[in-house]
Amino acid sequence: MQILIEPDNKMVHIERSGNVINLLKKLELRPNQAIVIRENELLTPDRMLDEEDKIVVRKIASRG
């Protein structure tokens, strides 16, 4: 699966991540550190991912 990590504009390839939460673990991110987008749709941590998916992982930060 192709993953674009923003705002770094870094492209990575990960195989068989399963769901969103596992993908974030492989990227060493917690669910509150990033949002995951597939085809302009925000994905919840339990959503399953396919090998053919093109995913955007957008890092977020709270500036409270």
N, CA, C and O atoms as a GROMACS GRO file, in nm:
protein
  256
    1MET      N    1   0.084  -0.116   0.000
    1MET     CA    2   0.000   0.000   0.000
    1MET      C    3   0.089   0.124   0.000
    1MET      O    4   0.190   0.129   0.070
    2GLN      N    5   0.051   0.222  -0.078
    2GLN     CA    6   0.127   0.346  -0.085
    2GLN      C    7   0.074   0.444   0.018
    2GLN      O    8  -0.047   0.464   0.030
    3ILE      N    9   0.165   0.504   0.093
    3ILE     CA   10   0.127   0.596   0.199
    3ILE      C   11   0.204   0.725   0.182
    3ILE      O   12   0.327   0.724   0.177
    4LEU      N   13   0.131   0.835   0.175
    4LEU     CA   14   0.192   0.967   0.173
    4LEU      C   15   0.181   1.025   0.312
    4LEU      O   16   0.070   1.037   0.366
    5ILE      N   17   0.294   1.059   0.372
    5ILE     CA   18   0.295   1.117   0.506
    5ILE      C   19   0.311   1.267   0.492
    5ILE      O   20   0.410   1.316   0.437
    6GLU      N   21   0.212   1.340   0.541
    6GLU     CA   22   0.214   1.486   0.537
    6GLU      C   23   0.237   1.539   0.677
    6GLU      O   24   0.196   1.472   0.771
    7PRO      N   25   0.297   1.650   0.698
    7PRO     CA   26   0.343   1.748   0.600
    7PRO      C   27   0.484   1.720   0.547
    7PRO      O   28   0.542   1.804   0.479
    8ASP      N   29   0.539   1.603   0.578
    8ASP     CA   30   0.676   1.570   0.537
    8ASP      C   31   0.688   1.543   0.387
    8ASP      O   32   0.798   1.544   0.332
    9ASN      N   33   0.574   1.518   0.320
    9ASN     CA   34   0.572   1.478   0.178
    9ASN      C   35   0.662   1.358   0.153
    9ASN      O   36   0.735   1.352   0.054
   10LYS      N   37   0.655   1.263   0.245
   10LYS     CA   38   0.735   1.141   0.238
   10LYS      C   39   0.645   1.026   0.192
   10LYS      O   40   0.538   1.005   0.249
   11MET      N   41   0.687   0.953   0.090
   11MET     CA   42   0.611   0.839   0.039
   11MET      C   43   0.674   0.711   0.090
   11MET      O   44   0.795   0.690   0.076
   12VAL      N   45   0.592   0.624   0.150
   12VAL     CA   46   0.640   0.495   0.199
   12VAL      C   47   0.548   0.384   0.148
   12VAL      O   48   0.435   0.410   0.108
   13HIS      N   49   0.600   0.263   0.149
   13HIS     CA   50   0.521   0.146   0.108
   13HIS      C   51   0.519   0.049   0.226
   13HIS      O   52   0.623   0.012   0.280
   14ILE      N   53   0.399   0.008   0.265
   14ILE     CA   54   0.383  -0.088   0.375
   14ILE      C   55   0.291  -0.199   0.327
   14ILE      O   56   0.188  -0.173   0.264
   15GLU      N   57   0.330  -0.321   0.356
   15GLU     CA   58   0.249  -0.436   0.318
   15GLU      C   59   0.167  -0.486   0.437
   15GLU      O   60   0.213  -0.484   0.551
   16ARG      N   61   0.048  -0.530   0.409
   16ARG     CA   62  -0.038  -0.599   0.506
   16ARG      C   63  -0.048  -0.531   0.641
   16ARG      O   64  -0.007  -0.588   0.742
   17SER      N   65  -0.100  -0.413   0.644
   17SER     CA   66  -0.114  -0.345   0.773
   17SER      C   67  -0.242  -0.386   0.845
   17SER      O   68  -0.250  -0.375   0.968
   18GLY      N   69  -0.341  -0.433   0.772
   18GLY     CA   70  -0.466  -0.475   0.835
   18GLY      C   71  -0.562  -0.359   0.849
   18GLY      O   72  -0.638  -0.328   0.758
   19ASN      N   73  -0.558  -0.294   0.966
   19ASN     CA   74  -0.647  -0.180   0.987
   19ASN      C   75  -0.567  -0.053   1.014
   19ASN      O   76  -0.444  -0.054   1.018
   20VAL      N   77  -0.640   0.056   1.032
   20VAL     CA   78  -0.577   0.187   1.050
   20VAL      C   79  -0.487   0.190   1.174
   20VAL      O   80  -0.377   0.244   1.168
   21ILE      N   81  -0.532   0.132   1.284
   21ILE     CA   82  -0.453   0.136   1.407
   21ILE      C   83  -0.320   0.062   1.389
   21ILE      O   84  -0.218   0.107   1.439
   22ASN      N   85  -0.322  -0.050   1.316
   22ASN     CA   86  -0.197  -0.123   1.291
   22ASN      C   87  -0.104  -0.045   1.199
   22ASN      O   88   0.017  -0.047   1.216
   23LEU      N   89  -0.162   0.024   1.101
   23LEU     CA   90  -0.082   0.109   1.013
   23LEU      C   91  -0.011   0.217   1.094
   23LEU      O   92   0.109   0.240   1.077
   24LEU      N   93  -0.084   0.283   1.183
   24LEU     CA   94  -0.023   0.388   1.265
   24LEU      C   95   0.086   0.331   1.355
   24LEU      O   96   0.189   0.396   1.375
   25LYS      N   97   0.066   0.211   1.408
   25LYS     CA   98   0.170   0.147   1.490
   25LYS      C   99   0.297   0.124   1.409
   25LYS      O  100   0.407   0.148   1.457
   26LYS      N  101   0.280   0.076   1.284
   26LYS     CA  102   0.396   0.054   1.198
   26LYS      C  103   0.469   0.183   1.166
   26LYS      O  104   0.591   0.183   1.145
   27LEU      N  105   0.396   0.293   1.163
   27LEU     CA  106   0.456   0.424   1.138
   27LEU      C  107   0.503   0.492   1.267
   27LEU      O  108   0.553   0.605   1.265
   28GLU      N  109   0.487   0.421   1.379
   28GLU     CA  110   0.524   0.471   1.512
   28GLU      C  111   0.450   0.600   1.547
   28GLU      O  112   0.508   0.697   1.597
   29LEU      N  113   0.319   0.598   1.519
   29LEU     CA  114   0.231   0.710   1.551
   29LEU      C  115   0.114   0.659   1.635
   29LEU      O  116   0.070   0.546   1.619
   30ARG      N  117   0.065   0.744   1.723
   30ARG     CA  118  -0.056   0.712   1.799
   30ARG      C  119  -0.177   0.772   1.727
   30ARG      O  120  -0.163   0.866   1.650
   31PRO      N  121  -0.296   0.716   1.750
   31PRO     CA  122  -0.415   0.767   1.682
   31PRO      C  123  -0.442   0.916   1.703
   31PRO      O  124  -0.503   0.980   1.618
   32ASN      N  125  -0.398   0.971   1.815
   32ASN     CA  126  -0.420   1.114   1.839
   32ASN      C  127  -0.310   1.202   1.778
   32ASN      O  128  -0.310   1.323   1.798
   33GLN      N  129  -0.217   1.142   1.705
   33GLN     CA  130  -0.109   1.217   1.641
   33GLN      C  131  -0.128   1.233   1.491
   33GLN      O  132  -0.053   1.306   1.427
   34ALA      N  133  -0.228   1.165   1.434
   34ALA     CA  134  -0.244   1.170   1.288
   34ALA      C  135  -0.387   1.136   1.249
   34ALA      O  136  -0.459   1.069   1.322
   35ILE      N  137  -0.426   1.186   1.132
   35ILE     CA  138  -0.552   1.143   1.071
   35ILE      C  139  -0.517   1.064   0.946
   35ILE      O  140  -0.417   1.092   0.879
   36VAL      N  141  -0.600   0.966   0.916
   36VAL     CA  142  -0.574   0.878   0.802
   36VAL      C  143  -0.687   0.898   0.701
   36VAL      O  144  -0.805   0.893   0.735
   37ILE      N  145  -0.648   0.920   0.575
   37ILE     CA  146  -0.742   0.955   0.470
   37ILE      C  147  -0.727   0.858   0.354
   37ILE      O  148  -0.615   0.826   0.311
   38ARG      N  149  -0.840   0.810   0.303
   38ARG     CA  150  -0.843   0.726   0.182
   38ARG      C  151  -0.951   0.784   0.091
   38ARG      O  152  -1.068   0.790   0.128
   39GLU      N  153  -0.911   0.826  -0.028
   39GLU     CA  154  -1.004   0.881  -0.127
   39GLU      C  155  -1.092   0.991  -0.066
   39GLU      O  156  -1.214   0.987  -0.078
   40ASN      N  157  -1.029   1.087  -0.001
   40ASN     CA  158  -1.097   1.202   0.060
   40ASN      C  159  -1.192   1.165   0.174
   40ASN      O  160  -1.279   1.244   0.210
   41GLU      N  161  -1.177   1.045   0.231
   41GLU     CA  162  -1.260   1.001   0.343
   41GLU      C  163  -1.171   0.980   0.465
   41GLU      O  164  -1.071   0.908   0.459
   42LEU      N  165  -1.209   1.043   0.577
   42LEU     CA  166  -1.136   1.020   0.702
   42LEU      C  167  -1.170   0.881   0.754
   42LEU      O  168  -1.286   0.840   0.753
   43LEU      N  169  -1.068   0.809   0.799
   43LEU     CA  170  -1.088   0.672   0.845
   43LEU      C  171  -1.073   0.662   0.996
   43LEU      O  172  -0.985   0.725   1.054
   44THR      N  173  -1.160   0.584   1.058
   44THR     CA  174  -1.150   0.558   1.201
   44THR      C  175  -1.048   0.446   1.223
   44THR      O  176  -1.017   0.371   1.130
   45PRO      N  177  -0.995   0.434   1.346
   45PRO     CA  178  -0.890   0.335   1.372
   45PRO      C  179  -0.927   0.190   1.341
   45PRO      O  180  -0.838   0.109   1.315
   46ASP      N  181  -1.055   0.156   1.343
   46ASP     CA  182  -1.095   0.018   1.319
   46ASP      C  183  -1.117  -0.016   1.172
   46ASP      O  184  -1.142  -0.133   1.140
   47ARG      N  185  -1.108   0.080   1.082
   47ARG     CA  186  -1.132   0.056   0.940
   47ARG      C  187  -1.022  -0.030   0.880
   47ARG      O  188  -0.904  -0.010   0.907
   48MET      N  189  -1.063  -0.127   0.797
   48MET     CA  190  -0.969  -0.217   0.731
   48MET      C  191  -0.912  -0.150   0.606
   48MET      O  192  -0.978  -0.070   0.540
   49LEU      N  193  -0.786  -0.183   0.577
   49LEU     CA  194  -0.716  -0.128   0.461
   49LEU      C  195  -0.682  -0.239   0.364
   49LEU      O  196  -0.657  -0.352   0.404
   50ASP      N  197  -0.682  -0.206   0.236
   50ASP     CA  198  -0.646  -0.302   0.131
   50ASP      C  199  -0.507  -0.271   0.079
   50ASP      O  200  -0.460  -0.158   0.087
   51GLU      N  201  -0.442  -0.372   0.025
   51GLU     CA  202  -0.307  -0.356  -0.030
   51GLU      C  203  -0.304  -0.254  -0.144
   51GLU      O  204  -0.202  -0.188  -0.165
   52GLU      N  205  -0.414  -0.238  -0.217
   52GLU     CA  206  -0.420  -0.147  -0.330
   52GLU      C  207  -0.450  -0.002  -0.290
   52GLU      O  208  -0.445   0.088  -0.374
   53ASP      N  209  -0.481   0.021  -0.164
   53ASP     CA  210  -0.518   0.156  -0.119
   53ASP      C  211  -0.403   0.255  -0.132
   53ASP      O  212  -0.286   0.221  -0.116
   54LYS      N  213  -0.442   0.377  -0.161
   54LYS     CA  214  -0.348   0.490  -0.155
   54LYS      C  215  -0.395   0.575  -0.039
   54LYS      O  216  -0.505   0.630  -0.040
   55ILE      N  217  -0.309   0.585   0.062
   55ILE     CA  218  -0.344   0.644   0.190
   55ILE      C  219  -0.264   0.771   0.213
   55ILE      O  220  -0.148   0.781   0.175
   56VAL      N  221  -0.330   0.869   0.277
   56VAL     CA  222  -0.260   0.987   0.324
   56VAL      C  223  -0.266   0.985   0.477
   56VAL      O  224  -0.374   0.973   0.536
   57VAL      N  225  -0.150   0.995   0.539
   57VAL     CA  226  -0.142   1.007   0.685
   57VAL      C  227  -0.096   1.149   0.713
   57VAL      O  228   0.016   1.186   0.682
   58ARG      N  229  -0.185   1.227   0.772
   58ARG     CA  230  -0.155   1.367   0.799
   58ARG      C  231  -0.128   1.383   0.949
   58ARG      O  232  -0.218   1.366   1.031
   59LYS      N  233  -0.004   1.416   0.981
   59LYS     CA  234   0.031   1.437   1.120
   59LYS      C  235  -0.037   1.564   1.171
   59LYS      O  236  -0.044   1.664   1.101
   60ILE      N  237  -0.086   1.557   1.294
   60ILE     CA  238  -0.153   1.671   1.355
   60ILE      C  239  -0.090   1.699   1.490
   60ILE      O  240  -0.028   1.611   1.551
   61ALA      N  241  -0.106   1.820   1.535
   61ALA     CA  242  -0.051   1.858   1.666
   61ALA      C  243  -0.148   1.954   1.733
   61ALA      O  244  -0.202   2.045   1.670
   62SER      N  245  -0.168   1.934   1.861
   62SER     CA  246  -0.249   2.025   1.939
   62SER      C  247  -0.162   2.140   1.987
   62SER      O  248  -0.052   2.120   2.038
   63ARG      N  249  -0.212   2.257   1.970
   63ARG     CA  250  -0.136   2.376   2.013
   63ARG      C  251  -0.216   2.453   2.116
   63ARG      O  252  -0.224   2.576   2.112
   64GLY      N  253  -0.275   2.377   2.210
   64GLY     CA  254  -0.362   2.432   2.313
   64GLY      C  255  -0.296   2.535   2.392
   64GLY      O  256  -0.356   2.592   2.483
   0.00000   0.00000   0.00000
